[in-house]
Amino acid sequence: MRPDRPLILSVLLMAAGLGLTFFYCTGNVGLNAAYPLSGAALKINLATYGPAALGGPALTALGLVLLLWSWICAIFRQMGLFGTPADRGEEGPTRLFGPSTDHGEEPSRQLQ
């Protein structure tokens, strides 16, 4: 299994979940910087109401699960455990524009 589609879906789900959570959010952020670093503090107070209180964290968690799945798929694909033998074979470089190795046809015919 290729890891690109679950990765795209996981990013979209996490963005939707965090967007819902922060769109309905009310709160404040405070930062205190002090000379002895033990006195420095960062305080974040967030409160989310409405449908985002349940839907936002659920979409974010589902996105994280899919991110973990795509990460595992990418590791197994690199080790060669997923895919057919044709997928594991080395592909040569491909040309996007211009004639390929077959010089018998016009370049415009090759792109179709």
NUVEXLO-466856 format. One record per residue (C-alpha): residue number from 1; residue in one letter; x, y, z. Coordinates in Angstrom, 2 decimals. Layout:
+-----+---------+---------+---------+---------+
! num ! residuo !       x !       y !       z !
+-----+---------+---------+---------+---------+
! NUM !       a !       X !       Y !       Z !
...
+-----+---------+---------+---------+---------+
% end
This chain:
+-----+---------+---------+---------+---------+
! num ! residuo !       x !       y !       z !
+-----+---------+---------+---------+---------+
!   1 !       m !    0.00 !    0.00 !    0.00 !
!   2 !       r !    1.29 !    3.41 !   -0.90 !
!   3 !       p !    1.49 !    5.86 !    2.01 !
!   4 !       d !    0.67 !    9.02 !    0.05 !
!   5 !       r !   -3.14 !    8.87 !    0.15 !
!   6 !       p !   -3.46 !    8.12 !    3.89 !
!   7 !       l !   -0.94 !   10.89 !    4.55 !
!   8 !       i !   -2.96 !   13.45 !    2.58 !
!   9 !       l !   -6.18 !   12.35 !    4.28 !
!  10 !       s !   -4.57 !   12.49 !    7.73 !
!  11 !       v !   -3.33 !   16.04 !    7.16 !
!  12 !       l !   -6.79 !   17.12 !    5.98 !
!  13 !       l !   -8.50 !   15.50 !    8.98 !
!  14 !       m !   -6.07 !   17.02 !   11.47 !
!  15 !       a !   -6.45 !   20.44 !    9.86 !
!  16 !       a !  -10.24 !   20.15 !    9.98 !
!  17 !       g !  -10.19 !   19.01 !   13.62 !
!  18 !       l !   -7.81 !   21.70 !   14.79 !
!  19 !       g !   -9.64 !   24.30 !   12.70 !
!  20 !       l !  -12.96 !   23.38 !   14.33 !
!  21 !       t !  -11.40 !   23.41 !   17.77 !
!  22 !       f !   -9.78 !   26.83 !   17.35 !
!  23 !       f !  -12.68 !   28.37 !   15.39 !
!  24 !       y !  -15.11 !   27.84 !   18.28 !
!  25 !       c !  -12.44 !   28.58 !   20.88 !
!  26 !       t !  -12.53 !   31.32 !   23.47 !
!  27 !       g !   -9.53 !   31.88 !   25.69 !
!  28 !       n !   -6.33 !   33.75 !   26.21 !
!  29 !       v !   -2.58 !   33.29 !   26.12 !
!  30 !       g !   -0.07 !   34.79 !   28.51 !
!  31 !       l !    3.71 !   34.80 !   28.37 !
!  32 !       n !    5.95 !   35.96 !   31.19 !
!  33 !       a !    9.66 !   36.23 !   30.52 !
!  34 !       a !   11.97 !   36.49 !   33.53 !
!  35 !       y !   15.72 !   36.66 !   34.03 !
!  36 !       p !   16.08 !   33.45 !   35.97 !
!  37 !       l !   14.55 !   31.01 !   33.53 !
!  38 !       s !   12.74 !   29.25 !   36.38 !
!  39 !       g !   10.46 !   32.30 !   36.60 !
!  40 !       a !    9.40 !   32.25 !   32.93 !
!  41 !       a !    5.88 !   30.98 !   32.23 !
!  42 !       l !    3.60 !   30.33 !   29.27 !
!  43 !       k !   -0.09 !   30.02 !   30.11 !
!  44 !       i !   -2.70 !   28.95 !   27.56 !
!  45 !       n !   -6.39 !   28.89 !   28.46 !
!  46 !       l !   -8.69 !   27.38 !   25.82 !
!  47 !       a !  -12.39 !   26.64 !   26.03 !
!  48 !       t !  -14.27 !   25.21 !   23.05 !
!  49 !       y !  -18.06 !   25.15 !   22.86 !
!  50 !       g !  -20.64 !   23.72 !   20.49 !
!  51 !       p !  -20.13 !   20.92 !   17.99 !
!  52 !       a !  -16.36 !   21.44 !   17.95 !
!  53 !       a !  -16.10 !   20.29 !   21.57 !
!  54 !       l !  -16.70 !   16.71 !   20.40 !
!  55 !       g !  -16.00 !   16.84 !   16.66 !
!  56 !       g !  -12.69 !   18.70 !   16.73 !
!  57 !       p !  -10.77 !   16.31 !   18.97 !
!  58 !       a !  -12.40 !   13.31 !   17.24 !
!  59 !       l !  -11.27 !   14.48 !   13.78 !
!  60 !       t !   -7.81 !   15.29 !   15.13 !
!  61 !       a !   -7.50 !   11.84 !   16.74 !
!  62 !       l !   -8.63 !   10.13 !   13.54 !
!  63 !       g !   -6.07 !   12.17 !   11.60 !
!  64 !       l !   -3.33 !   11.11 !   14.02 !
!  65 !       v !   -4.31 !    7.44 !   13.64 !
!  66 !       l !   -4.15 !    7.77 !    9.85 !
!  67 !       l !   -0.80 !    9.55 !   10.15 !
!  68 !       l !    0.52 !    6.63 !   12.19 !
!  69 !       w !   -0.86 !    4.19 !    9.59 !
!  70 !       s !    0.79 !    6.04 !    6.70 !
!  71 !       w !    4.07 !    6.15 !    8.64 !
!  72 !       i !    3.96 !    2.37 !    9.16 !
!  73 !       c !    3.08 !    1.87 !    5.48 !
!  74 !       a !    6.04 !    4.02 !    4.44 !
!  75 !       i !    8.42 !    2.03 !    6.65 !
!  76 !       f !    7.13 !   -1.31 !    5.33 !
!  77 !       r !    7.26 !   -0.07 !    1.77 !
!  78 !       q !   10.90 !    0.93 !    2.20 !
!  79 !       m !   11.65 !   -2.52 !    3.57 !
!  80 !       g !    9.83 !   -4.08 !    0.62 !
!  81 !       l !    7.13 !   -5.87 !    2.60 !
!  82 !       f !    4.19 !   -4.19 !    0.83 !
!  83 !       g !    3.56 !   -4.13 !   -2.88 !
!  84 !       t !    4.03 !   -6.41 !   -5.83 !
!  85 !       p !    7.41 !   -7.35 !   -7.29 !
!  86 !       a !    6.75 !   -4.87 !  -10.12 !
!  87 !       d !    6.37 !   -2.07 !   -7.55 !
!  88 !       r !    9.67 !   -2.97 !   -5.95 !
!  89 !       g !   11.59 !   -2.87 !   -9.24 !
!  90 !       e !   13.73 !    0.10 !  -10.07 !
!  91 !       e !   12.28 !    2.53 !  -12.55 !
!  92 !       g !   14.50 !    4.51 !  -14.81 !
!  93 !       p !   14.23 !    8.25 !  -15.18 !
!  94 !       t !   11.21 !    9.48 !  -17.12 !
!  95 !       r !   11.08 !   12.47 !  -19.41 !
!  96 !       l !    8.25 !   14.90 !  -19.05 !
!  97 !       f !    8.85 !   16.86 !  -22.22 !
!  98 !       g !   10.60 !   16.11 !  -25.47 !
!  99 !       p !   11.10 !   12.92 !  -27.38 !
! 100 !       s !   11.63 !    9.67 !  -25.54 !
! 101 !       t !   13.79 !    6.74 !  -26.68 !
! 102 !       d !   11.28 !    5.94 !  -29.45 !
! 103 !       h !   12.33 !    8.37 !  -32.20 !
! 104 !       g !    9.88 !    7.03 !  -34.80 !
! 105 !       e !    6.91 !    9.19 !  -33.67 !
! 106 !       e !    6.48 !   12.91 !  -33.40 !
! 107 !       p !    6.88 !   14.37 !  -29.91 !
! 108 !       s !    3.31 !   15.66 !  -29.98 !
! 109 !       r !    2.01 !   12.13 !  -30.63 !
! 110 !       q !    3.99 !   10.71 !  -27.73 !
! 111 !       l !    2.30 !   12.96 !  -25.16 !
! 112 !       q !   -1.18 !   11.75 !  -26.06 !
+-----+---------+---------+---------+---------+
% end
